[in-house]
Amino acid sequence: MSALWTRLAHPEDGHAGLVRSLTILPNNLWDIDSVLSDSVLVEERLPEEYQEYEPLDDDRSAVIGSVTGWEEQLNIALKRMKNLRQFRWFRDPPIVEGEGDLWSTLDALGIIRDLYILDLCRNPGLGPHIAKSSSFLSFRGLSSLDLRTDAYDLEFDTPDATALLEMLVNNCPDLECLRLHLVLYTHIDTASADTLLCHEGWPNLRILHLEGFNCTASTLSPFFASHASLEDICLPRMMPGRMWVEVTLPDGALPNLRKLECRSHTAAAMLKNPRALTKLQSLRGIDLHAEVNLQTYFGWDDEWWEEHEDDDPDDETTVVSPWKEQLLDGIRNHSSITSIRLETEDIDTTKSHLLELAVVAPQITHLAFPSVSYALEAVEEWLDTFSHFPHLDVWTSS
């Protein structure tokens, strides 16, 4: 792709000024397919004359030299893209850092509004993580940030994303869409989102998707009460985790919320007030189990707990669900809900939960649940179950 950057960087070529959206893909699309294929178009649209695929050298210094040269050419071309609004980066983190690096150049343009970044370090040691880069953490004026990073995965202490959250709070007053996914493979701890939730100054925030974070109920409730523009929320299980009972929403809170994805305990708390979330249409991520193992709801890393299930036997005890009835009441009191996804995989349990759901939400038009094996002889039973939803148009199992 060096030939492309060389052309766009030439002072007599006017094409750089026409670029409004730029996506940088990795040499191997398989590097991102499993993460982004469902939500982002990753097909290359580069003209053939600019397609260059050079295999990486086994010599590490040669690799660094080649990638550094490529980045420097890209950087020169970026400086001429005076109408660039959206930038998406799906490669390994850039090698060049410091004054005049990629993020400094993009920020200096002063017109970048949307960043979509895959910050997964597949070749450790080549470049610093984007989420910890000082130039990236100085970025200003974003209206949308979609960041998936493992920058905090190898930290010895509890993951700390404070610098990233402070950048958003201090530098991005016009934020409309925020998706932050912390990839944490080695930690049983999550990062605190309280720095983010203490902020009340995003009047245009419509979408909030978080993963790998925890919070306190005392910050989550006021944040929702002060951000009436939110339309789509996705919360991890640790927000607010065991403090779910303390979440309280005042009358009229989240008046524009259409989509909510969270675990059952959080949904029960958020739906407790029938005069909040009055326009909610889609509820995803819940179950209606009568008995639950609390650790599977309050420990974010299922695989870790499966490997250490003997470490804390008290958390392995099954108890009567402390939120099921409240959740059913909340769904009953929000007749605007027409789409629900249940996280239940057992066939008989799924049917039982659907029948309970039909009692409190007969208005449902769309149902979804994880894939289950359908025996041909059970088709009539499924049809009978679905018949309890007189307005059902679609059901999906995926």
Rosetta blueprint (number, residue, H / E / L):
1 M L
2 S H
3 A H
4 L H
5 W H
6 T H
7 R H
8 L H
9 A H
10 H L
11 P L
12 E L
13 D L
14 G L
15 H L
16 A H
17 G H
18 L H
19 V L
20 R L
21 S E
22 L E
23 T E
24 I E
25 L L
26 P L
27 N L
28 N L
29 L L
30 W H
31 D H
32 I H
33 D H
34 S H
35 V H
36 L H
37 S L
38 D L
39 S L
40 V L
41 L L
42 V L
43 E L
44 E L
45 R L
46 L L
47 P L
48 E H
49 E H
50 Y H
51 Q L
52 E L
53 Y L
54 E L
55 P L
56 L L
57 D L
58 D L
59 D L
60 R H
61 S H
62 A H
63 V H
64 I H
65 G H
66 S H
67 V H
68 T H
69 G H
70 W H
71 E H
72 E H
73 Q H
74 L H
75 N H
76 I H
77 A H
78 L H
79 K L
80 R L
81 M L
82 K L
83 N L
84 L L
85 R L
86 Q E
87 F E
88 R E
89 W E
90 F L
91 R L
92 D L
93 P L
94 P L
95 I L
96 V L
97 E L
98 G L
99 E L
100 G L
101 D L
102 L H
103 W H
104 S H
105 T H
106 L H
107 D H
108 A H
109 L H
110 G L
111 I L
112 I L
113 R L
114 D E
115 L E
116 Y E
117 I E
118 L E
119 D E
120 L L
121 C L
122 R L
123 N L
124 P L
125 G L
126 L L
127 G L
128 P L
129 H L
130 I H
131 A H
132 K H
133 S L
134 S L
135 S L
136 F H
137 L H
138 S H
139 F L
140 R L
141 G L
142 L L
143 S L
144 S E
145 L E
146 D E
147 L E
148 R E
149 T E
150 D L
151 A L
152 Y L
153 D L
154 L L
155 E L
156 F L
157 D L
158 T L
159 P L
160 D L
161 A L
162 T H
163 A H
164 L H
165 L H
166 E H
167 M H
168 L H
169 V H
170 N H
171 N H
172 C L
173 P L
174 D L
175 L L
176 E L
177 C E
178 L E
179 R E
180 L E
181 H E
182 L E
183 V L
184 L L
185 Y L
186 T L
187 H L
188 I L
189 D L
190 T L
191 A E
192 S E
193 A L
194 D H
195 T H
196 L H
197 L H
198 C L
199 H L
200 E L
201 G L
202 W L
203 P L
204 N L
205 L L
206 R L
207 I E
208 L E
209 H E
210 L E
211 E E
212 G L
213 F E
214 N E
215 C L
216 T L
217 A H
218 S H
219 T H
220 L H
221 S H
222 P H
223 F H
224 F H
225 A H
226 S L
227 H L
228 A L
229 S L
230 L L
231 E L
232 D E
233 I E
234 C E
235 L L
236 P L
237 R L
238 M L
239 M L
240 P L
241 G H
242 R H
243 M H
244 W H
245 V H
246 E H
247 V L
248 T L
249 L L
250 P L
251 D L
252 G L
253 A L
254 L L
255 P L
256 N L
257 L L
258 R L
259 K E
260 L E
261 E E
262 C L
263 R L
264 S H
265 H H
266 T H
267 A H
268 A H
269 A H
270 M H
271 L L
272 K L
273 N L
274 P L
275 R L
276 A L
277 L L
278 T L
279 K L
280 L L
281 Q L
282 S E
283 L E
284 R E
285 G E
286 I E
287 D L
288 L L
289 H L
290 A L
291 E E
292 V E
293 N E
294 L L
295 Q H
296 T H
297 Y H
298 F H
299 G L
300 W L
301 D L
302 D H
303 E H
304 W H
305 W H
306 E H
307 E H
308 H L
309 E L
310 D L
311 D L
312 D L
313 P H
314 D H
315 D H
316 E H
317 T L
318 T E
319 V E
320 V E
321 S L
322 P L
323 W L
324 K H
325 E H
326 Q H
327 L H
328 L H
329 D H
330 G H
331 I H
332 R H
333 N L
334 H L
335 S L
336 S L
337 I L
338 T L
339 S E
340 I E
341 R E
342 L E
343 E L
344 T L
345 E L
346 D L
347 I H
348 D H
349 T H
350 T H
351 K H
352 S H
353 H H
354 L H
355 L H
356 E H
357 L H
358 A H
359 V H
360 V H
361 A L
362 P L
363 Q L
364 I L
365 T L
366 H E
367 L E
368 A E
369 F E
370 P L
371 S L
372 V L
373 S L
374 Y L
375 A L
376 L H
377 E H
378 A H
379 V H
380 E H
381 E H
382 W H
383 L H
384 D H
385 T H
386 F H
387 S L
388 H L
389 F L
390 P L
391 H L
392 L L
393 D L
394 V E
395 W E
396 T E
397 S E
398 S L
